[in-house]
């Protein structure tokens, strides 16, 4: 068994919240009832959900069930699990309400979006930010996804951004490591995971056997159709020329994405998987220190969980790619991106049919100025893994040849 976290590593605020919220742990005896209350509350406050909506979110019931069955779940962890589910259910109800009030929103263009796909620490963030911040393009911002709705007047926008700052500042107080693992900046583009219902990456918060088994056989086309609906709401009347999205688990959902977004393009960032797996484990450790009781974080379990999810996902993506249109995927090699970022990104833009201009030069300079400021450190060995185990799990995966040679 891997080394376990100690009580001393738990933030004082988290210890206090676990005491205050302890009575709420009783409700995890009936997670189905908790799920039903969440759905009923969302529909009472906003719009009724269609039968397709209810079917599309029903898998979240299993997510709650898995968390409820974790013997080491903390009181705050149980609240966090419910909040995750509540936010995704509420997203559906809010969008359906806006569609009912403003039927024209369904006609907002979402043409040929770009999805940046790849495991953590493979260059996805730099690639995503440069494409999304290019003139005419944009990604959904964290504050917009936290407060889903049509564009707001400037004063309300500022108020909601400030609320989002306060909300995510609490995360840093619960576990300061989050500032290095995945900083949450309200005004910045964030992952489409904040809008959609489902992702294998919920496994950062805990071991989720029922939920992951459900996703392994699930067709998530409905989830991506809802993503399209949500993007139409966010930019109603202000649609960009090109939406840009990002989330690691999008990598193995490319056929479903194409069914929801015909003409979508994918930018797949590649790197030797050892660093990506170690980074994912580090993110899971930070999450589980919040979701589990002090001293109960099993590092080797994290290693097993994350390696299984990442390797299975990449295997699935490799199999899917053979059936995609030839020009659907643009490959980016991490080592090339580090060595010659402008050359690589100009090539990506060219493949996507996007011009590169002075604004992109400025975006790249700003991004490179921020690179390397994080203190995020992680090793495979901390999680009971090594390069040999990772290589065996990713036996069919090869990083593409460098385009710089």
RODO-2510 file (C-alpha; in nm, 4 decimals, decimal comma):
residues 405
     n   res          X          Y          Z
     1     x     0,0000     0,0000     0,0000
     2     x     0,1243     0,3492    -0,0805
     3     x     0,2051     0,5977     0,1900
     4     x    -0,0952     0,7666     0,3422
     5     x    -0,1591     1,1339     0,4074
     6     x    -0,1448     1,2589     0,7625
     7     x    -0,3897     1,4672     0,9604
     8     x    -0,1362     1,7479     0,9680
     9     x    -0,1742     1,7867     0,5901
    10     x    -0,5442     1,8716     0,6213
    11     x    -0,6202     2,2438     0,6057
    12     x    -0,7814     2,3875     0,9219
    13     x    -1,0831     2,5083     0,7226
    14     x    -1,1386     2,1586     0,5848
    15     x    -1,1216     2,0046     0,9325
    16     x    -1,3794     2,2571     1,0543
    17     x    -1,6119     2,1951     0,7607
    18     x    -1,5959     1,8204     0,8132
    19     x    -1,7172     1,8706     1,1698
    20     x    -1,9952     2,1111     1,0717
    21     x    -2,1153     1,8942     0,7822
    22     x    -2,0911     1,5607     0,9639
    23     x    -2,4699     1,5224     1,0152
    24     x    -2,5199     1,5355     0,6391
    25     x    -2,3283     1,2102     0,5944
    26     x    -2,6430     1,0246     0,6999
    27     x    -2,8022     1,0947     0,3618
    28     x    -2,5473     0,8836     0,1787
    29     x    -2,7378     0,5757     0,2983
    30     x    -2,9824     0,6446     0,0140
    31     x    -2,7978     0,8050    -0,2797
    32     x    -3,0907     0,7408    -0,5139
    33     x    -3,3108     0,9601    -0,2960
    34     x    -3,0422     1,2297    -0,2889
    35     x    -3,0205     1,2202    -0,6683
    36     x    -3,3985     1,2426    -0,7017
    37     x    -3,4062     1,5499    -0,4753
    38     x    -3,1321     1,7187    -0,6785
    39     x    -3,3222     1,6635    -1,0037
    40     x    -3,6539     1,7752    -0,8533
    41     x    -3,4983     2,0915    -0,7090
    42     x    -3,3356     2,1881    -1,0404
    43     x    -3,6659     2,1476    -1,2248
    44     x    -3,8587     2,3368    -0,9589
    45     x    -3,6227     2,6330    -0,9789
    46     x    -3,5866     2,6368    -1,3561
    47     x    -3,7341     2,4393    -1,6467
    48     x    -3,8604     2,0810    -1,6620
    49     x    -3,6198     1,8345    -1,8190
    50     x    -3,7112     1,6228    -2,1182
    51     x    -3,7045     1,2436    -2,1129
    52     x    -3,3814     1,2600    -2,3145
    53     x    -3,2310     1,4983    -2,0578
    54     x    -3,3241     1,2676    -1,7708
    55     x    -3,1747     0,9696    -1,9547
    56     x    -2,8614     1,1694    -2,0330
    57     x    -2,7934     1,2593    -1,6698
    58     x    -2,9060     0,9343    -1,5089
    59     x    -2,5504     0,7998    -1,5012
    60     x    -2,4766     1,0653    -1,2388
    61     x    -2,6861     0,8554    -1,0041
    62     x    -2,4078     0,5940    -1,0226
    63     x    -2,1489     0,8624    -0,9547
    64     x    -2,3283     0,9476    -0,6309
    65     x    -2,3669     0,5786    -0,5461
    66     x    -1,9938     0,5171    -0,5836
    67     x    -1,9056     0,8132    -0,3638
    68     x    -2,1648     0,7116    -0,1055
    69     x    -2,0142     0,3637    -0,0886
    70     x    -1,6631     0,4924    -0,0113
    71     x    -1,6049     0,4078     0,3575
    72     x    -1,3425     0,6795     0,3947
    73     x    -1,5543     0,9564     0,2410
    74     x    -1,5436     1,2753     0,4459
    75     x    -1,8433     1,4918     0,5233
    76     x    -1,7106     1,7610     0,2924
    77     x    -1,6416     1,4968     0,0283
    78     x    -2,0046     1,3889     0,0333
    79     x    -2,1129     1,7511    -0,0031
    80     x    -1,8635     1,7937    -0,2870
    81     x    -1,9966     1,4864    -0,4685
    82     x    -2,3510     1,6202    -0,4416
    83     x    -2,2391     1,9646    -0,5590
    84     x    -2,0746     1,8136    -0,8685
    85     x    -2,3949     1,6362    -0,9623
    86     x    -2,6138     1,9332    -0,8733
    87     x    -2,4184     2,1694    -1,0982
    88     x    -2,4494     1,9378    -1,4008
    89     x    -2,8206     1,8818    -1,3473
    90     x    -2,8746     2,2542    -1,2963
    91     x    -2,6911     2,3255    -1,6234
    92     x    -2,9555     2,1245    -1,8087
    93     x    -3,2452     2,2996    -1,6408
    94     x    -3,0988     2,6469    -1,6990
    95     x    -3,0373     2,5830    -2,0687
    96     x    -3,3852     2,4424    -2,1199
    97     x    -3,5320     2,7503    -1,9521
    98     x    -3,3355     2,9877    -2,1746
    99     x    -3,4372     2,7903    -2,4834
   100     x    -3,8031     2,8165    -2,3802
   101     x    -3,7795     3,1910    -2,3186
   102     x    -3,5633     3,2670    -2,6238
   103     x    -3,6359     3,0033    -2,8918
   104     x    -3,4013     3,1753    -3,1365
   105     x    -3,1038     3,0712    -2,9254
   106     x    -3,1257     2,7262    -3,0870
   107     x    -3,0219     2,8868    -3,4159
   108     x    -2,6975     3,0341    -3,2836
   109     x    -2,4082     2,9074    -3,4998
   110     x    -2,1595     2,6594    -3,3550
   111     x    -1,9668     2,5737    -3,6685
   112     x    -1,6710     2,3333    -3,6849
   113     x    -1,5335     2,3838    -3,3324
   114     x    -1,1796     2,2840    -3,2444
   115     x    -1,1275     2,0354    -2,9597
   116     x    -0,7811     2,0275    -2,8013
   117     x    -0,7390     1,6718    -2,6776
   118     x    -0,4556     1,4971    -2,4985
   119     x    -0,3647     1,3800    -2,1516
   120     x    -0,2549     1,6213    -1,8785
   121     x     0,0863     1,7858    -1,9132
   122     x     0,1131     1,7199    -2,2857
   123     x     0,0889     2,0863    -2,3873
   124     x    -0,2893     2,1086    -2,3996
   125     x    -0,3195     2,4313    -2,2018
   126     x    -0,0741     2,6303    -2,4152
   127     x    -0,2266     2,4945    -2,7347
   128     x    -0,5804     2,5601    -2,6149
   129     x    -0,5133     2,9144    -2,5009
   130     x    -0,3386     3,0146    -2,8236
   131     x    -0,6181     2,8828    -3,0458
   132     x    -0,9004     3,0083    -2,8232
   133     x    -0,7519     3,3583    -2,7889
   134     x    -0,6877     3,4072    -3,1578
   135     x    -0,9113     3,6769    -3,3120
   136     x    -1,2503     3,5288    -3,4015
   137     x    -1,2094     3,2295    -3,1695
   138     x    -1,2983     3,1725    -2,8089
   139     x    -1,3484     2,9110    -2,5418
   140     x    -1,6039     2,9033    -2,2589
   141     x    -1,4730     3,0881    -1,9546
   142     x    -1,4889     2,9508    -1,6039
   143     x    -1,7191     3,2242    -1,4705
   144     x    -1,9611     3,1683    -1,7611
   145     x    -1,9844     2,7987    -1,6909
   146     x    -2,0198     2,8568    -1,3167
   147     x    -2,3093     3,0994    -1,3813
   148     x    -2,4580     2,9550    -1,6977
   149     x    -2,6827     3,1911    -1,8917
   150     x    -2,6912     3,4375    -2,1851
   151     x    -2,4452     3,7292    -2,2077
   152     x    -2,4867     3,9762    -1,9200
   153     x    -2,4493     4,3538    -1,8922
   154     x    -2,1030     4,4626    -1,7862
   155     x    -2,1934     4,5354    -1,4232
   156     x    -2,3570     4,1962    -1,3729
   157     x    -2,0687     4,0284    -1,5486
   158     x    -1,8213     4,1901    -1,3089
   159     x    -2,0315     4,0813    -1,0113
   160     x    -2,0456     3,7207    -1,1294
   161     x    -1,6724     3,7136    -1,1946
   162     x    -1,6108     3,8349    -0,8406
   163     x    -1,8455     3,5677    -0,7032
   164     x    -1,6525     3,3059    -0,8996
   165     x    -1,3215     3,4338    -0,7591
   166     x    -1,4579     3,3945    -0,4059
   167     x    -1,5967     3,0489    -0,4759
   168     x    -1,2736     2,9054    -0,6085
   169     x    -1,0591     3,0852    -0,3521
   170     x    -1,2178     2,8452    -0,1030
   171     x    -1,0678     2,5522    -0,2955
   172     x    -0,7195     2,6924    -0,2385
   173     x    -0,7915     2,7211     0,1332
   174     x    -0,9123     2,3609     0,1493
   175     x    -0,5991     2,2360    -0,0276
   176     x    -0,3310     2,4899    -0,1257
   177     x    -0,1861     2,2370    -0,3722
   178     x    -0,4671     2,3155    -0,6169
   179     x    -0,3036     2,6468    -0,7036
   180     x    -0,0181     2,4496    -0,8595
   181     x    -0,2057     2,1428    -0,9838
   182     x    -0,4856     2,3227    -1,1704
   183     x    -0,5241     2,6956    -1,1036
   184     x    -0,8848     2,8069    -1,1521
   185     x    -0,9037     3,1554    -1,3050
   186     x    -1,2611     3,2851    -1,3537
   187     x    -1,1864     3,5020    -1,6579
   188     x    -0,9875     3,2307    -1,8388
   189     x    -1,1009     2,9582    -2,0737
   190     x    -1,1676     2,6321    -1,8924
   191     x    -1,2574     2,2745    -1,9772
   192     x    -1,5952     2,1815    -2,1230
   193     x    -1,6201     1,9331    -1,8330
   194     x    -1,7762     2,2181    -1,6319
   195     x    -2,0762     2,2152    -1,8684
   196     x    -2,1249     1,8501    -1,9621
   197     x    -2,2529     1,5788    -1,7320
   198     x    -2,0048     1,2968    -1,7801
   199     x    -1,6312     1,2311    -1,7689
   200     x    -1,4037     0,9524    -1,6580
   201     x    -1,2015     1,2227    -1,4852
   202     x    -1,4424     1,2281    -1,1914
   203     x    -1,2151     0,9437    -1,0796
   204     x    -0,9770     1,2070    -0,9472
   205     x    -1,2153     1,2384    -0,6508
   206     x    -1,2435     0,8688    -0,5738
   207     x    -1,2494     0,5118    -0,6995
   208     x    -1,5686     0,4868    -0,9069
   209     x    -1,6196     0,1286    -1,0324
   210     x    -1,9913     0,1443    -1,1184
   211     x    -1,9730     0,4831    -1,2836
   212     x    -1,6651     0,3983    -1,4905
   213     x    -1,8202     0,0691    -1,5997
   214     x    -2,1267     0,2645    -1,7107
   215     x    -1,9158     0,5097    -1,9128
   216     x    -1,7170     0,2304    -2,0764
   217     x    -2,0303     0,1226    -2,2609
   218     x    -2,2024     0,4605    -2,2898
   219     x    -2,2585     0,6678    -2,6010
   220     x    -2,2148     1,0291    -2,4902
   221     x    -2,3487     1,1924    -2,8064
   222     x    -2,6318     1,3428    -2,5989
   223     x    -2,3765     1,4988    -2,3639
   224     x    -2,2048     1,6733    -2,6539
   225     x    -2,5354     1,7804    -2,8068
   226     x    -2,6061     1,9452    -2,4734
   227     x    -2,2621     2,1090    -2,4856
   228     x    -2,3663     2,2617    -2,8168
   229     x    -2,6883     2,3916    -2,6570
   230     x    -2,4929     2,5410    -2,3672
   231     x    -2,2469     2,7193    -2,5972
   232     x    -2,5401     2,8697    -2,7879
   233     x    -2,6742     3,0089    -2,4604
   234     x    -2,3402     3,1451    -2,3385
   235     x    -2,2817     3,3478    -2,6561
   236     x    -2,6405     3,4201    -2,7620
   237     x    -2,6200     3,7032    -3,0145
   238     x    -2,2397     3,7114    -2,9825
   239     x    -2,1355     3,3832    -3,1441
   240     x    -1,7635     3,3601    -3,2265
   241     x    -1,6388     3,2462    -3,5650
   242     x    -1,4918     2,9417    -3,3952
   243     x    -1,5504     2,7756    -3,0607
   244     x    -1,2500     2,6053    -2,9017
   245     x    -1,2926     2,3367    -2,6349
   246     x    -1,0635     2,1264    -2,4178
   247     x    -1,0852     1,8284    -2,1830
   248     x    -0,8601     1,5199    -2,1618
   249     x    -1,1497     1,2723    -2,1764
   250     x    -1,2685     1,4288    -2,5042
   251     x    -0,9774     1,2373    -2,6568
   252     x    -1,1633     0,9068    -2,6560
   253     x    -1,5011     1,0541    -2,7500
   254     x    -1,4159     1,1835    -3,0972
   255     x    -1,6904     0,9931    -3,2874
   256     x    -1,9555     1,1183    -3,0424
   257     x    -1,8214     1,4726    -3,0749
   258     x    -1,8449     1,4522    -3,4543
   259     x    -2,2047     1,3350    -3,4332
   260     x    -2,2892     1,6419    -3,2252
   261     x    -2,0545     1,8807    -3,4093
   262     x    -2,0165     1,7785    -3,7755
   263     x    -1,6938     1,9226    -3,9089
   264     x    -1,5233     1,9446    -3,5686
   265     x    -1,1438     1,9312    -3,5712
   266     x    -0,9158     1,7799    -3,3080
   267     x    -0,5696     1,8906    -3,2005
   268     x    -0,4109     1,5897    -3,0261
   269     x    -0,1100     1,6751    -2,8101
   270     x     0,1384     1,3913    -2,7586
   271     x     0,4052     1,3190    -2,4993
   272     x     0,5640     1,0115    -2,3480
   273     x     0,2828     0,9021    -2,1154
   274     x     0,4867     0,8720    -1,7943
   275     x     0,4706     1,2446    -1,7177
   276     x     0,1005     1,2601    -1,8070
   277     x     0,0125     0,9702    -1,5767
   278     x     0,2191     1,1086    -1,2888
   279     x     0,0506     1,4485    -1,3282
   280     x    -0,2945     1,2911    -1,3319
   281     x    -0,2110     1,1021    -1,0140
   282     x    -0,0968     1,4248    -0,8510
   283     x    -0,4261     1,5927    -0,9413
   284     x    -0,6171     1,2945    -0,7998
   285     x    -0,4169     1,3104    -0,4777
   286     x    -0,5048     1,6778    -0,4350
   287     x    -0,8743     1,6034    -0,4935
   288     x    -0,8873     1,3012    -0,2642
   289     x    -0,7263     1,4933     0,0207
   290     x    -1,0428     1,7036     0,0078
   291     x    -1,2929     1,4223    -0,0506
   292     x    -1,1574     1,1614     0,1928
   293     x    -1,1000     1,1564     0,5670
   294     x    -0,7557     1,2680     0,6893
   295     x    -0,4948     0,9963     0,6590
   296     x    -0,7024     0,7798     0,4222
   297     x    -0,5560     0,8721     0,0838
   298     x    -0,4133     0,5540    -0,0696
   299     x    -0,1473     0,6690    -0,3154
   300     x    -0,1062     0,3303    -0,4808
   301     x    -0,4816     0,3079    -0,5378
   302     x    -0,4593     0,6437    -0,7128
   303     x    -0,1849     0,5014    -0,9332
   304     x    -0,3942     0,1992    -1,0265
   305     x    -0,7060     0,4072    -1,0914
   306     x    -0,5431     0,6732    -1,3027
   307     x    -0,3236     0,4409    -1,5075
   308     x    -0,6266     0,2257    -1,5940
   309     x    -0,8404     0,5216    -1,7021
   310     x    -0,5678     0,6937    -1,9042
   311     x    -0,4409     0,3818    -2,0805
   312     x    -0,7884     0,2540    -2,1664
   313     x    -0,8835     0,5973    -2,2963
   314     x    -0,5802     0,6276    -2,5232
   315     x    -0,6355     0,2736    -2,6552
   316     x    -0,9923     0,3696    -2,7362
   317     x    -0,8808     0,6902    -2,9090
   318     x    -0,6287     0,4998    -3,1225
   319     x    -0,8995     0,2579    -3,2357
   320     x    -1,1414     0,5419    -3,3097
   321     x    -0,8946     0,7458    -3,5086
   322     x    -0,8861     0,4908    -3,7896
   323     x    -1,2513     0,5683    -3,8626
   324     x    -1,2219     0,9487    -3,8579
   325     x    -1,1911     1,1741    -4,1641
   326     x    -0,8270     1,2012    -4,2695
   327     x    -0,7993     1,5711    -4,1873
   328     x    -0,9947     1,5566    -3,8602
   329     x    -0,6895     1,5298    -3,6319
   330     x    -0,3874     1,7605    -3,6114
   331     x    -0,0986     1,6133    -3,4118
   332     x     0,1249     1,8212    -3,1837
   333     x     0,4365     1,6684    -3,0285
   334     x     0,5093     1,8141    -2,6850
   335     x     0,8878     1,8177    -2,7329
   336     x     0,8419     2,0100    -3,0593
   337     x     0,6077     2,2559    -2,8878
   338     x     0,8640     2,3223    -2,6162
   339     x     1,1543     2,3519    -2,8605
   340     x     0,9871     2,5712    -3,1241
   341     x     0,6437     2,6900    -3,0083
   342     x     0,5892     2,9489    -3,2798
   343     x     0,6842     2,7108    -3,5607
   344     x     0,4579     2,4388    -3,4242
   345     x     0,1605     2,6649    -3,3589
   346     x     0,1871     2,8336    -3,6974
   347     x     0,1692     2,4853    -3,8472
   348     x    -0,1363     2,4014    -3,6355
   349     x    -0,3100     2,7231    -3,7378
   350     x    -0,2362     2,6511    -4,1030
   351     x    -0,3841     2,3001    -4,0755
   352     x    -0,6955     2,4470    -3,9133
   353     x    -0,7318     2,7137    -4,1817
   354     x    -0,6622     2,9922    -3,9336
   355     x    -0,4390     3,2943    -4,0094
   356     x    -0,1536     3,3751    -3,7712
   357     x    -0,1160     3,7450    -3,6981
   358     x     0,0244     4,0014    -3,4585
   359     x    -0,2342     3,9190    -3,1912
   360     x    -0,1173     3,5566    -3,1960
   361     x     0,2457     3,6685    -3,1609
   362     x     0,1427     3,8664    -2,8527
   363     x    -0,0609     3,5770    -2,7112
   364     x     0,2334     3,3409    -2,7528
   365     x     0,4765     3,5834    -2,5858
   366     x     0,2388     3,6271    -2,2910
   367     x     0,1864     3,2509    -2,2588
   368     x     0,5580     3,1757    -2,2655
   369     x     0,6183     3,4442    -2,0044
   370     x     0,3855     3,2543    -1,7697
   371     x     0,5297     2,9101    -1,8474
   372     x     0,7280     2,7477    -1,5712
   373     x     0,5861     2,9522    -1,2851
   374     x     0,4076     2,6574    -1,1267
   375     x     0,5534     2,4557    -0,8438
   376     x     0,3734     2,1360    -0,9451
   377     x     0,6030     1,8370    -0,8803
   378     x     0,5112     1,4708    -0,9170
   379     x     0,6717     1,1307    -0,9728
   380     x     0,5366     0,7938    -1,0812
   381     x     0,7062     0,6206    -0,7893
   382     x     0,4978     0,8141    -0,5374
   383     x     0,1945     0,6269    -0,6698
   384     x     0,3462     0,2801    -0,6912
   385     x     0,4225     0,3109    -1,0624
   386     x     0,7303     0,3272    -1,2810
   387     x     0,8080     0,3819    -1,6473
   388     x     0,7989     0,0081    -1,7190
   389     x     0,4444    -0,0295    -1,5831
   390     x     0,3299     0,2743    -1,7784
   391     x     0,4948     0,1517    -2,0983
   392     x     0,3233    -0,1851    -2,0630
   393     x    -0,0159    -0,0202    -2,0163
   394     x     0,0403     0,2051    -2,3203
   395     x     0,1968    -0,0681    -2,5338
   396     x     0,0079     0,0314    -2,8500
   397     x     0,0729     0,4052    -2,8210
   398     x     0,3596     0,5805    -2,9957
   399     x     0,4388     0,9512    -2,9879
   400     x     0,4388     1,0719    -3,3508
   401     x     0,7708     1,1580    -3,5101
   402     x     0,8948     1,5117    -3,4642
   403     x     0,7992     1,7550    -3,7403
   404     x     1,1136     1,9589    -3,6700
   405     x     1,3592     1,7008    -3,7953
***
